Amino acid sequence: MRAAVSAFLGRYRGQTRVHTDSDLRVFLRWCADHDLDPLAAVRVDIERYVRWLQDVRRYQPSTVPRRLSVVVGFYRVCVIDAILEHSPADYVRRPTVPAESRPSDWGTCSSKP
């Protein structure tokens, strides 16, 4: 597990690494609290984690997808590094973020030539 976490976090630097580490620790703590080996998780476990973020921890609607993205990225690296055969987060539905919860700079990119 330590090798998997190190490989994942090794892709980040500076404050991005600090925030990514924090988000991953929330997931790993949740796994420990639920007696779940993160490397043995299945899709339904990741979906339960998302519901926990929403219903128990009551994170802001924009925080839940960010924390889920970290989990998805962690499992993607586990597959790339042949730690896992497939990612349990592959088909987890991403929560929608209401427009009023999005950062003000979302959608400011223009597709005009």
CYANA upper distance limits for C-alpha pairs under 8 A (distance plus 0.5 A):
  1 MET  CA      5 VAL  CA      6.77
  1 MET  CA     39 LEU  CA      8.00
  2 ARG  CA      6 SER  CA      6.51
  3 ALA  CA      7 ALA  CA      6.49
  4 ALA  CA      8 PHE  CA      6.71
  4 ALA  CA     74 PHE  CA      8.40
  4 ALA  CA     77 VAL  CA      8.20
  4 ALA  CA     78 CYS  CA      6.72
  4 ALA  CA     83 ILE  CA      7.88
  5 VAL  CA      9 LEU  CA      6.58
  5 VAL  CA     74 PHE  CA      7.94
  6 SER  CA     10 GLY  CA      6.24
  7 ALA  CA     11 ARG  CA      7.59
  7 ALA  CA     77 VAL  CA      7.89
  8 PHE  CA     12 TYR  CA      8.45
  8 PHE  CA     73 GLY  CA      8.23
  8 PHE  CA     74 PHE  CA      6.28
  8 PHE  CA     77 VAL  CA      6.53
  8 PHE  CA     78 CYS  CA      8.40
  9 LEU  CA     17 ARG  CA      6.86
  9 LEU  CA     20 THR  CA      7.84
  9 LEU  CA     21 ASP  CA      7.26
 12 TYR  CA     16 THR  CA      6.67
 12 TYR  CA     17 ARG  CA      5.25
 12 TYR  CA     20 THR  CA      8.50
 13 ARG  CA     17 ARG  CA      5.41
 13 ARG  CA     18 VAL  CA      8.38
 14 GLY  CA     18 VAL  CA      7.08
 15 GLN  CA     19 HIS  CA      6.64
 16 THR  CA     20 THR  CA      6.46
 17 ARG  CA     21 ASP  CA      6.38
 18 VAL  CA     22 SER  CA      6.75
 19 HIS  CA     23 ASP  CA      6.73
 20 THR  CA     24 LEU  CA      6.60
 20 THR  CA     70 VAL  CA      7.03
 21 ASP  CA     25 ARG  CA      6.55
 22 SER  CA     26 VAL  CA      6.98
 23 ASP  CA     27 PHE  CA      7.27
 23 ASP  CA     67 ARG  CA      6.08
 23 ASP  CA     70 VAL  CA      7.12
 24 LEU  CA     28 LEU  CA      6.71
 24 LEU  CA     67 ARG  CA      8.04
 24 LEU  CA     70 VAL  CA      6.87
 24 LEU  CA     71 VAL  CA      7.02
 24 LEU  CA     74 PHE  CA      8.49
 25 ARG  CA     29 ARG  CA      6.39
 26 VAL  CA     30 TRP  CA      6.65
 27 PHE  CA     31 CYS  CA      6.72
 27 PHE  CA     49 TYR  CA      8.02
 27 PHE  CA     71 VAL  CA      7.77
 28 LEU  CA     32 ALA  CA      6.74
 28 LEU  CA     38 PRO  CA      7.46
 29 ARG  CA     33 ASP  CA      6.57
 30 TRP  CA     34 HIS  CA      6.73
 30 TRP  CA     49 TYR  CA      7.88
 31 CYS  CA     35 ASP  CA      6.57
 31 CYS  CA     36 LEU  CA      5.30
 31 CYS  CA     37 ASP  CA      7.02
 31 CYS  CA     38 PRO  CA      6.72
 32 ALA  CA     36 LEU  CA      6.39
 32 ALA  CA     37 ASP  CA      7.80
 36 LEU  CA     40 ALA  CA      7.77
 36 LEU  CA     41 ALA  CA      7.37
 37 ASP  CA     41 ALA  CA      6.94
 39 LEU  CA     84 LEU  CA      7.84
 41 ALA  CA     45 ASP  CA      6.41
 41 ALA  CA     46 ILE  CA      7.80
 41 ALA  CA     88 PRO  CA      6.84
 42 VAL  CA     46 ILE  CA      7.30
 42 VAL  CA     88 PRO  CA      5.21
 42 VAL  CA     89 ALA  CA      8.05
 43 ARG  CA     47 GLU  CA      6.82
 43 ARG  CA     88 PRO  CA      5.11
 43 ARG  CA     89 ALA  CA      6.13
 43 ARG  CA     90 ASP  CA      8.13
 43 ARG  CA     91 TYR  CA      7.60
 43 ARG  CA     92 VAL  CA      6.90
 44 VAL  CA     48 ARG  CA      6.63
 45 ASP  CA     49 TYR  CA      6.77
 46 ILE  CA     50 VAL  CA      6.85
 46 ILE  CA     88 PRO  CA      7.75
 46 ILE  CA     89 ALA  CA      6.87
 46 ILE  CA     92 VAL  CA      7.62
 47 GLU  CA     51 ARG  CA      6.82
 47 GLU  CA     92 VAL  CA      6.86
 47 GLU  CA     93 ARG  CA      8.35
 48 ARG  CA     52 TRP  CA      6.61
 49 TYR  CA     53 LEU  CA      6.75
 50 VAL  CA     54 GLN  CA      6.83
 50 VAL  CA     64 VAL  CA      7.46
 50 VAL  CA     68 LEU  CA      7.56
 51 ARG  CA     55 ASP  CA      6.21
 51 ARG  CA     56 VAL  CA      8.13
 52 TRP  CA     56 VAL  CA      5.49
 52 TRP  CA     57 ARG  CA      6.80
 52 TRP  CA     58 ARG  CA      8.48
 53 LEU  CA     57 ARG  CA      5.47
 53 LEU  CA     58 ARG  CA      6.50
 53 LEU  CA     59 TYR  CA      6.41
 53 LEU  CA     64 VAL  CA      6.88
 54 GLN  CA     58 ARG  CA      5.23
 54 GLN  CA     59 TYR  CA      6.19
 54 GLN  CA     60 GLN  CA      8.28
 54 GLN  CA     61 PRO  CA      8.18
 54 GLN  CA     64 VAL  CA      7.41
 59 TYR  CA     63 THR  CA      6.54
 59 TYR  CA     64 VAL  CA      6.83
 60 GLN  CA     64 VAL  CA      7.26
 60 GLN  CA    101 SER  CA      8.22
 61 PRO  CA     65 PRO  CA      7.98
 61 PRO  CA     95 PRO  CA      8.44
 61 PRO  CA     96 THR  CA      8.15
 61 PRO  CA     97 VAL  CA      6.07
 61 PRO  CA     98 PRO  CA      7.72
 61 PRO  CA    101 SER  CA      6.89
 62 SER  CA     66 ARG  CA      7.36
 62 SER  CA     97 VAL  CA      6.22
 62 SER  CA    101 SER  CA      6.51
 62 SER  CA    102 ARG  CA      6.71
 63 THR  CA     67 ARG  CA      6.72
 64 VAL  CA     68 LEU  CA      6.62
 64 VAL  CA     95 PRO  CA      7.75
 65 PRO  CA     69 SER  CA      6.49
 65 PRO  CA     94 ARG  CA      6.85
 65 PRO  CA     95 PRO  CA      6.56
 65 PRO  CA     96 THR  CA      8.29
 65 PRO  CA     97 VAL  CA      8.34
 66 ARG  CA     70 VAL  CA      7.06
 67 ARG  CA     71 VAL  CA      7.15
 68 LEU  CA     72 VAL  CA      6.66
 68 LEU  CA     94 ARG  CA      8.21
 69 SER  CA     73 GLY  CA      6.54
 70 VAL  CA     74 PHE  CA      6.59
 71 VAL  CA     75 TYR  CA      6.83
 71 VAL  CA     89 ALA  CA      7.95
 72 VAL  CA     76 ARG  CA      6.62
 72 VAL  CA     87 SER  CA      8.34
 72 VAL  CA     89 ALA  CA      6.00
 72 VAL  CA     90 ASP  CA      7.73
 73 GLY  CA     77 VAL  CA      6.77
 74 PHE  CA     78 CYS  CA      6.87
 75 TYR  CA     79 VAL  CA      6.80
 75 TYR  CA     84 LEU  CA      8.40
 75 TYR  CA     87 SER  CA      5.86
 75 TYR  CA     88 PRO  CA      7.79
 75 TYR  CA     89 ALA  CA      7.42
 76 ARG  CA     80 ILE  CA      6.72
 76 ARG  CA     87 SER  CA      6.79
 77 VAL  CA     81 ASP  CA      6.45
 78 CYS  CA     82 ALA  CA      6.60
 78 CYS  CA     83 ILE  CA      5.42
 78 CYS  CA     84 LEU  CA      6.01
 78 CYS  CA     87 SER  CA      8.17
 79 VAL  CA     83 ILE  CA      6.37
 79 VAL  CA     84 LEU  CA      5.39
 79 VAL  CA     85 GLU  CA      6.29
 79 VAL  CA     86 HIS  CA      6.29
 79 VAL  CA     87 SER  CA      6.94
 97 VAL  CA    101 SER  CA      6.86
 97 VAL  CA    102 ARG  CA      7.10
 98 PRO  CA    102 ARG  CA      7.21
102 ARG  CA    106 TRP  CA      7.13
